[in-house]
């Protein structure tokens, strides 16, 4: 019986993949911001009014979903301005640079890497530091995550993944699948060894180039 739903991975970098449930949920995360001009008929959407026709006055402080903030952001027209969430500000960047492995990313924001990458769409002088912190945090936590996934066979892993963000949980699950597949192969339980989709796609592309 085939699966009814095949999971779609999140987008990479600045772009979301709206076929991905993770990216859809991540785009609902809210940014602190401010209306730089009057926003007609948006008060109800942002919980600032009772009627669908109500407007948001200039200068109003807002909590804006990421998808809407990206749609309204225009550096030339100054419709809205957005602020950095606290976990991407300098104080927290200092914590991450000291020892990122002790931070509970899931408690702070389950889409730390994806949401942080999306912040780079907005004109902020701290963007280079944010990008560097995202990269270094991932690098410093990656080895421990993969080591944990390779040393937890047939046991409860809920404690191991509790502090991970959603991207890290996906990496942990990939490591677990690799471990389980290897154990099955070692015990002679693997029915067939098949090439990965990456290798298969590369082969198809080479054949296409030869035929062309």
C-alpha positions, -999 to 999 in steps of 0.1 A, spaced: 0 0 0 15 33 -10 17 63 13 -10 89 9 14 117 16 51 120 7 68 145 29 83 175 11 114 191 25 116 227 34 132 253 11 168 264 15 181 299 22 158 328 15 130 310 -3 103 288 12 88 257 -3 50 260 1 46 223 -6 64 218 26 43 216 58 73 227 78 77 259 57 39 266 59 41 264 97 73 284 98 57 312 77 31 317 105 58 326 130 54 363 140 78 392 137 77 424 159 72 454 137 57 488 132 33 503 106 52 531 88 21 541 70 -17 535 74 -26 499 65 -62 498 52 -84 467 59 -56 448 78 -67 455 114 -88 424 116 -61 401 100 -36 413 126 -60 413 155 -60 451 158 -97 456 151 -132 440 151 -142 447 115 -127 435 82 -127 471 69 -108 486 99 -74 502 91 -42 502 111 -29 537 119 7 547 111 30 541 140 11 511 154 33 484 169 24 450 154 31 412 156 32 403 119 32 368 104 64 362 84 44 356 51 26 389 55 57 408 66 75 397 34 46 407 13 44 442 28 81 449 31 93 474 6 125 493 13 115 522 -11 79 527 2 84 520 39 51 503 44 63 485 75 95 481 95 104 448 113 125 442 144 147 412 151 132 386 174 152 385 206 170 352 198 186 367 168 198 399 186 233 405 197 228 392 233 216 358 221 242 357 194 269 360 221 253 330 239 254 310 207 290 319 200 300 309 236 284 274 235 256 267 211 252 231 221 236 239 255 208 260 240 173 246 239 165 256 203 130 240 202 119 261 232 133 293 218 119 287 183 112 254 166 123 268 132 154 286 143 175 281 112 146 285 86 131 315 103 166 331 107 173 326 71 141 343 61 151 374 82 178 380 57 151 391 33 147 423 53 171 452 51 189 450 85 225 461 91 230 430 114 222 405 86 259 395 81 262 387 119 229 368 118 240 347 89 273 339 105 256 329 138 232 306 120 261 289 102 283 285 132 255 273 154 246 246 129 282 235 126 288 234 163 257 213 170 258 190 139 283 165 151 267 160 185 233 155 168 247 129 144 267 111 171 235 108 192 215 95 163 241 68 156 243 57 193 206 53 200 195 19 186 161 6 196 156 30 225 135 60 234 150 91 217 125 117 229 150 132 254 177 134 227 155 154 203 136 175 228 161 204 225 165 203 187 148 226 162 128 210 133 158 210 109 180 193 135 152 167 142 150 159 105 188 153 105 185 131 136 158 110 120 180 107 89 208 94 110 185 70 128 172 56 95 208 51 83 216 33 115 185 11 113 192 3 76 228 -7 84 217 -29 113 192 -47 91 218 -52 64 243 -65 89 218 -90 101 210 -101 66 175 -86 68 179 -61 40 161 -74 9 179 -53 -16 205 -25 -17 195 3 -40 213 34 -52 203 66 -36 180 90 -55 209 115 -57 230 89 -76 201 79 -98 193 114 -108 230 121 -115 231 90 -138 200 101 -156 215 136 -162 247 121 -176 227 98 -200 207 128 -212 239 148 -218 253 119 -239 221 115 -259 220 152 -265 
